[in-house]
């Protein structure tokens, strides 16, 4: 009778250990999905949907002028945090080839689904600063090139 009790006790012990291991595995999977798993979007629509819900996702936006990497990092209070990195400057006279590899962090209200680099007011970081500097330099050059035309137009108005 004592051997049956020992055998029964071992079975109960093994079941308890198996249950604990199962709970730890399920918890580990939950933690991985909640905090580490990131969806890799192949389309902007996928990215936009995930950004609207602020679910972790990445997307490479491969445009003719440049390739951008977007990574939804998750919620920041009531907003959605998106990191943007310029991966590759292609053709054109944008002058952004000097800022390849730079990044910026953008904060959007929950429910937004946009191209993050299109609204620099919602972003901060080295990439934003350098893009703004490029824009200012181009505007300055344009004004200098067209100063005579602007002066003529102003004199005709008077």
C-alpha positions, 0 to 999 in steps of 0.5 A: 500500500505504501508503494502505491501511495509513493507512486501516486505521489510521484504522479501528482508531483509530475503533474504539478511540475508539468502544469507549472512548466506549461504556465511558464511557457504560456506566460513566455509566449504572451510576453514575447507577443506583447513586448517583442513581436513586431509585424513586418508589413509589405504594404503601406496599407498594412503599416497604416492599419497597424499605426492606426491601432499603434501595434508594433510593426515595421515597413520599408517605404521604397519611393523613387527618391528615397527608401525610408524605414518606419518602425511603430514602437508602441503607445506613448501615453495617448499617442503612437510613437514611430521611429523613422530612418532614411535608408537610401537616397536615390536619384534627384536633386533633393540633397538628402544623400548626406543624411542617409542613416539618420533617424527621428522619432515621430509622435502621432495621435492614436488612430493616425495612419500617415507617411511620417516624414511628410509632417516634420512638426510631429517629429524630433531628432537628427534626421528632422534637423538635417532635413530642415537645414536642407530645405532652408538652404534650398530656399535661401539659394532660390531667393538669391537666384530670383532676387532680381525678379522679386525686386522687379515685381515689387517695383511694378506693384508700386 
